[in-house]
Amino acid sequence: MSREHIFDTLSRQLQAHGISQAQLAEHLHLTGSAVKQMFESKDCTFSCMEKMCELVGLKLEELLHNTPKQAQLLESLTQQQEIEFLSNKKLFAVAIGVMYFWNHKDLLARVKVNKAELTQLLQRLEDIGFLKMVSGSQFKPMLSPKFGWIPDGPIMRMVRRESLEFLSDNFEGEGDVLHAMNIFVTPETRGKLRNQLNAIAQEYKKHMAMEANLPADDKRMVSLIIAARPWLPGFLQNQMR
């Protein structure tokens, strides 16, 4: 396997997982210029290469001894698959755990399933293309950084039904934030701000991917809802001309 092929493969995998050069530098404890030089020279230590492989869920031996196929990452489920998730709560819970980068041990500790059930559920998720079983109980998510629920699909309709419970909190905890406002802006500004909000959502996903190898007990769940549309609260509608 040539160095060019190795680094081209790593570059594609990093891009597929939405990991920037700056984030990679942070993960490797290197400067941005050092990472840039590493890819330009196509040279690094085995330890550094192994860390990059871990970041994208690729085994070092696969990179060095095989010709890896470019990952076909899942960007969304079908309507029927989302309905299946909602009707099979254990399958849905394991799928969410996979999205959190929980490993087999984490899933057994945090989801109410036994080993036999978990094996069957992971197999079903592999059939869907949600993950890939590597060996034994090891697996890696096969989700694109762009993965999301169908905008008006079964799961997002469920999320909207549950949103009142989410918003009932006082949002005064560490790291909590809640803003509700109505503004008047031009269509151009509205489009620009929408793109910025989408970028913020991607930042949350990228940081979760960067911390995928940290113990689950070191992290706390964050639920993020970003929404913006033309809307006037009902109590104001009758007061406006």
C-alpha positions in Angstrom: 0.0 0.0 0.0 1.5 3.3 -1.1 1.7 6.3 1.2 -0.3 8.3 -1.3 -3.1 5.8 -1.1 -3.0 5.7 2.7 -3.2 9.5 3.1 -5.8 9.8 0.3 -8.0 7.2 2.1 -7.6 9.0 5.4 -8.4 12.3 3.8 -11.6 10.9 2.3 -12.6 9.3 5.6 -12.0 12.5 7.5 -14.0 14.5 5.0 -16.9 11.9 5.0 -17.1 12.3 8.8 -17.1 16.1 8.7 -13.8 16.4 10.6 -11.8 19.6 9.7 -8.1 19.9 9.7 -8.3 22.1 12.8 -10.3 19.5 14.7 -7.9 16.8 13.6 -5.0 18.9 14.9 -6.7 19.3 18.2 -7.3 15.5 18.4 -3.7 14.8 17.6 -2.3 17.5 19.9 -0.5 19.1 16.9 -0.6 22.5 15.3 -2.6 23.1 12.2 0.6 23.7 10.2 2.0 20.4 11.4 -1.1 18.5 10.3 -1.0 20.3 6.9 2.7 19.4 6.5 1.9 15.8 7.5 -0.6 15.4 4.6 1.6 17.3 2.1 4.6 15.1 2.9 2.3 12.0 3.4 4.4 11.0 6.4 3.6 10.5 10.1 4.3 8.1 13.0 2.3 4.9 13.3 0.9 6.3 16.6 -0.5 9.3 14.8 -1.9 7.2 12.0 -3.6 5.0 14.5 -5.2 8.0 16.2 -6.6 9.2 12.9 -8.0 5.7 12.2 -9.7 5.6 15.6 -11.3 9.0 14.9 -13.0 7.7 11.7 -13.7 4.1 13.0 -11.1 2.5 10.7 -8.7 -0.2 11.9 -5.0 0.5 11.2 -4.5 -3.0 9.7 -7.4 -2.4 7.3 -5.8 0.8 6.2 -2.3 -0.7 5.7 -3.1 -4.2 4.3 -6.4 -3.8 2.4 -7.8 -1.6 -0.2 -10.6 0.1 1.8 -13.8 0.8 -0.1 -15.2 4.3 0.3 -17.8 4.2 3.0 -21.4 4.5 1.8 -22.7 6.6 4.6 -26.4 6.8 5.4 -28.0 10.3 5.2 -31.6 9.3 6.1 -33.9 6.5 6.8 -37.0 5.6 4.7 -40.5 6.4 6.0 -41.0 2.8 6.8 -37.8 2.5 8.7 -38.7 5.5 10.8 -42.0 3.9 11.5 -40.2 0.7 12.5 -38.0 2.7 15.0 -41.1 4.2 16.6 -42.8 0.8 16.9 -39.7 -0.9 18.2 -38.6 1.2 21.2 -35.6 -1.0 21.9 -34.3 -0.7 18.3 -34.8 3.0 18.5 -32.9 3.3 21.8 -30.0 1.2 20.5 -29.9 3.3 17.3 -29.7 6.5 19.4 -26.9 5.0 21.4 -25.0 4.2 18.2 -25.5 7.8 17.2 -23.9 8.8 20.5 -20.9 6.6 19.7 -21.6 4.2 22.6 -19.8 0.9 22.3 -21.3 -2.6 23.0 -20.5 -2.3 26.7 -22.2 1.1 27.0 -25.3 -0.1 25.2 -25.7 -3.0 27.6 -25.2 -0.7 30.6 -27.5 2.1 29.4 -30.3 0.4 27.3 -32.7 -2.1 28.8 -31.6 -5.1 26.6 -29.7 -8.3 27.3 -26.9 -9.6 25.1 -29.1 -11.8 22.9 -31.5 -8.9 22.3 -28.6 -6.5 21.6 -27.1 -8.9 19.1 -30.4 -9.1 17.2 -30.9 -5.3 17.3 -27.4 -4.5 16.0 -27.9 -7.0 13.2 -31.1 -5.3 12.2 -29.3 -1.9 12.2 -26.6 -3.4 10.1 -29.3 -4.6 7.6 -30.6 -1.1 7.5 -27.1 0.3 6.8 -27.1 2.2 10.1 -23.9 0.6 11.3 -21.3 -2.0 10.3 -20.3 -4.9 12.5 -16.5 -5.2 12.5 -15.7 -8.2 14.6 -17.4 -9.9 17.5 -19.3 -7.2 19.4 -17.4 -4.3 17.7 -19.2 -2.1 15.3 -18.9 1.4 13.8 -21.7 3.9 12.8 -22.2 4.3 9.1 -24.0 7.7 9.3 -23.1 10.7 7.2 -22.4 14.0 8.9 -25.5 15.1 7.0 -27.7 12.4 8.6 -31.0 13.6 9.8 -34.6 12.5 10.3 -37.1 13.1 7.4 -38.2 16.7 7.8 -41.9 15.9 8.1 -41.5 12.2 8.7 -42.7 10.0 11.5 -39.8 10.8 13.9 -39.9 14.5 13.5 -43.7 14.5 14.0 -43.1 12.7 17.2 -40.4 15.2 18.2 -42.8 18.1 17.6 -45.4 16.3 19.8 -42.8 16.0 22.6 -41.4 19.6 22.3 -43.7 21.1 24.9 -42.2 18.8 27.5 -38.7 19.8 26.3 -39.5 23.5 26.6 -41.2 23.2 30.0 -37.7 23.4 31.7 -36.4 26.7 33.1 -33.1 26.3 31.1 -31.0 27.6 34.0 -28.5 24.7 34.1 -24.9 24.9 33.1 -24.6 24.9 29.3 -28.4 25.5 28.9 -29.7 28.2 26.6 -33.1 29.3 25.5 -34.0 32.3 23.3 -37.4 33.2 21.9 -37.7 36.3 19.7 -39.5 37.7 16.7 -37.5 39.8 14.3 -37.9 41.6 11.0 -35.1 41.0 8.5 -34.7 40.8 4.7 -35.0 37.5 2.9 -31.2 37.7 2.2 -30.4 38.0 5.9 -32.9 35.3 6.7 -31.1 32.9 4.4 -27.7 33.8 5.8 -28.8 33.3 9.4 -30.4 30.0 8.5 -27.1 28.8 7.1 -25.4 29.9 10.3 -27.9 27.9 12.4 -27.3 24.8 10.3 -23.6 25.3 10.8 -24.1 25.4 14.6 -26.0 22.1 14.5 -23.1 20.6 12.6 -20.6 21.9 15.2 -22.4 19.9 17.9 -22.2 16.8 15.8 -18.5 17.3 15.0 -17.6 17.7 18.6 -19.5 14.5 19.5 -17.5 12.7 16.8 -14.2 14.2 18.1 -15.0 12.9 21.6 -16.2 9.5 20.4 -13.4 7.6 22.1 -13.9 9.2 25.5 -15.7 7.1 28.1 -19.5 7.6 28.0 -19.5 8.4 31.8 -17.3 11.5 31.1 -20.0 13.0 28.9 -23.5 14.4 29.4 -26.5 14.3 27.0 -27.5 17.6 25.3 -30.7 17.9 23.4 -30.7 20.6 20.7 -33.7 22.1 18.9 -33.0 24.8 16.4 -36.1 26.3 14.7 -36.9 29.4 12.7 -40.0 30.3 10.6 -42.4 33.1 10.1 -44.7 33.0 13.1 -46.6 35.3 15.4 -47.8 34.1 18.8 -51.5 33.7 19.0 -51.9 36.3 21.8 -50.5 39.0 19.5 -52.3 38.1 16.3 -55.6 39.9 17.3 -53.6 43.0 18.3 -51.8 43.5 15.0 -53.1 45.2 11.9 
